[in-house]
Amino acid sequence: MTKPLIIVTGSSSGIGRAITLRLLQSNYPVIGIARYRHHAPLEHHNFISVPMDLADVDTLPEKLNELVDCYPDVQGIVFAAGRGQFGSLEEFSFSQIKSLTDLNFISQAYLAKAYLPLFKKRGNGHLIFIGSEAALKGSRKGAIYCASKFALRGLAQALRDECSKSNVRVTLVNPGMVNTAFYDELDFAPGKEPENYLVPEDVALTIDYILSTRAVLSVDEINLSPLKNVVQSRKKTKQ
Ligand SMILES: NC(=O)c1ccc[n+]([C@@H]2O[C@H](COP(=O)([O-])OP(=O)(O)OC[C@H]3O[C@@H](n4cnc5c(N)ncnc54)[C@H](OP(=O)(O)O)[C@@H]3O)[C@@H](O)[C@H]2O)c1
């Protein structure tokens, strides 16, 4: 049986890349969205690359309308693009507050909004948001990051309530620390022991499972954590 067409944002690195590889392995056709700053798009007969800067929210509505026109058959979206930036609120410039929120929250709401009318009309579709443990508890130096993830959780819960009558499913996956390039420019990282971090494939496997569930089952929210939470601080590398 042909598997449904899935969009994965953040397909060039970390969690999104692992999800893309896993879904391709499971025979889903995948549209990958990222800027492809560090990796070239994957080469696979079932993979379509759509380079896009999701943080450029002013031009996003037009680009997303084109995307929907080009690929109306999409049946699922995995929202894995995002980035981390941490510090006390007063250390953020006004534009940094906006750009982090634009990528981690506004762009996700825009992409969901672009496809929802089609999903609702057709009576199927699945939105899977990658939240974070930061969507569950605010913590020091995480004011804007946590706020963007709390907003995403609110969006997911509201959409779940609103969309179920149209048979559209909404899931939020909240990983703890995952060993990815997310930490490359941060002054902390997960501990070094294997029980201190998840690997991107853990999240990918979870997404594959969520997509494989019966259409009448709603997987609302899943939290994934490393067995032992250990954070190591480290010096930022100067660019
Ligand atoms: N790693 C963790 O510990 C962890 C834990 C919980 C939740 N998360 C969440 O998981 C998501 C993915 O993080 P990750 O760990 O996989 O980090 P990552 O390895 O740095 O990957 C981030 C992805 O987002 C894409 N991206 C960043 N800015 C973009 C933009 N302006 N437009 C389009 N795509 C953009 C990147 O692609 P390009 O740079 O090529 O555009 C890349 O594919 C984020 O939402 C993060 O908050 C991560």
PDBQT file of the ligand as one rigid body, heavy atoms in Angstrom, charges set to zero:
ROOT
HETATM    1  N1  LIG A 301      18.358  18.699  20.756  1.00  0.00    +0.000 N 
HETATM    2  C1  LIG A 301      17.608  18.758  21.839  1.00  0.00    +0.000 C 
HETATM    3  O1  LIG A 301      18.063  18.496  22.974  1.00  0.00    +0.000 OA
HETATM    4  C2  LIG A 301      16.133  19.069  21.735  1.00  0.00    +0.000 A 
HETATM    5  C3  LIG A 301      15.322  18.745  22.829  1.00  0.00    +0.000 A 
HETATM    6  C4  LIG A 301      13.961  19.037  22.759  1.00  0.00    +0.000 A 
HETATM    7  C5  LIG A 301      13.455  19.650  21.625  1.00  0.00    +0.000 A 
HETATM    8  N2  LIG A 301      14.267  19.966  20.593  1.00  0.00    +0.000 N 
HETATM    9  C6  LIG A 301      13.669  20.620  19.431  1.00  0.00    +0.000 C 
HETATM   10  O2  LIG A 301      13.865  19.819  18.296  1.00  0.00    +0.000 OA
HETATM   11  C7  LIG A 301      13.893  20.641  17.137  1.00  0.00    +0.000 C 
HETATM   12  C8  LIG A 301      15.094  20.244  16.286  1.00  0.00    +0.000 C 
HETATM   13  O3  LIG A 301      16.273  20.432  17.015  1.00  0.00    +0.000 OA
HETATM   14  P1  LIG A 301      17.587  19.562  16.739  1.00  0.00    +0.000 P 
HETATM   15  O4  LIG A 301      18.090  19.137  18.054  1.00  0.00    +0.000 OA
HETATM   16  O5  LIG A 301      17.337  18.568  15.680  1.00  0.00    +0.000 OA
HETATM   17  O6  LIG A 301      18.579  20.726  16.222  1.00  0.00    +0.000 OA
HETATM   18  P2  LIG A 301      19.478  20.826  14.901  1.00  0.00    +0.000 P 
HETATM   19  O7  LIG A 301      20.252  19.585  14.704  1.00  0.00    +0.000 OA
HETATM   20  O8  LIG A 301      20.211  22.107  15.045  1.00  0.00    +0.000 OA
HETATM   21  O9  LIG A 301      18.404  20.942  13.730  1.00  0.00    +0.000 OA
HETATM   22  C9  LIG A 301      17.613  22.087  13.567  1.00  0.00    +0.000 C 
HETATM   23  C10 LIG A 301      16.900  22.013  12.236  1.00  0.00    +0.000 C 
HETATM   24  O10 LIG A 301      16.064  23.167  12.096  1.00  0.00    +0.000 OA
HETATM   25  C11 LIG A 301      16.354  23.780  10.831  1.00  0.00    +0.000 C 
HETATM   26  N3  LIG A 301      16.213  25.225  10.881  1.00  0.00    +0.000 N 
HETATM   27  C12 LIG A 301      16.802  26.076  11.758  1.00  0.00    +0.000 A 
HETATM   28  N4  LIG A 301      16.492  27.338  11.434  1.00  0.00    +0.000 NA
HETATM   29  C13 LIG A 301      15.704  27.276  10.326  1.00  0.00    +0.000 A 
HETATM   30  C14 LIG A 301      15.076  28.238   9.510  1.00  0.00    +0.000 A 
HETATM   31  N5  LIG A 301      15.223  29.552   9.755  1.00  0.00    +0.000 N 
HETATM   32  N6  LIG A 301      14.343  27.833   8.449  1.00  0.00    +0.000 NA
HETATM   33  C15 LIG A 301      14.218  26.506   8.179  1.00  0.00    +0.000 A 
HETATM   34  N7  LIG A 301      14.780  25.544   8.910  1.00  0.00    +0.000 NA
HETATM   35  C16 LIG A 301      15.522  25.935   9.975  1.00  0.00    +0.000 A 
HETATM   36  C17 LIG A 301      17.835  23.429  10.568  1.00  0.00    +0.000 C 
HETATM   37  O11 LIG A 301      18.106  23.474   9.180  1.00  0.00    +0.000 OA
HETATM   38  P3  LIG A 301      18.994  24.630   8.442  1.00  0.00    +0.000 P 
HETATM   39  O12 LIG A 301      19.970  25.181   9.431  1.00  0.00    +0.000 OA
HETATM   40  O13 LIG A 301      19.632  23.890   7.310  1.00  0.00    +0.000 OA
HETATM   41  O14 LIG A 301      17.974  25.603   7.999  1.00  0.00    +0.000 OA
HETATM   42  C18 LIG A 301      17.870  21.986  11.065  1.00  0.00    +0.000 C 
HETATM   43  O15 LIG A 301      17.415  21.119  10.071  1.00  0.00    +0.000 OA
HETATM   44  C19 LIG A 301      13.890  22.080  17.637  1.00  0.00    +0.000 C 
HETATM   45  O16 LIG A 301      12.577  22.571  17.576  1.00  0.00    +0.000 OA
HETATM   46  C20 LIG A 301      14.296  21.953  19.089  1.00  0.00    +0.000 C 
HETATM   47  O17 LIG A 301      13.742  22.979  19.864  1.00  0.00    +0.000 OA
HETATM   48  C21 LIG A 301      15.607  19.675  20.617  1.00  0.00    +0.000 A 
ENDROOT
TORSDOF 0
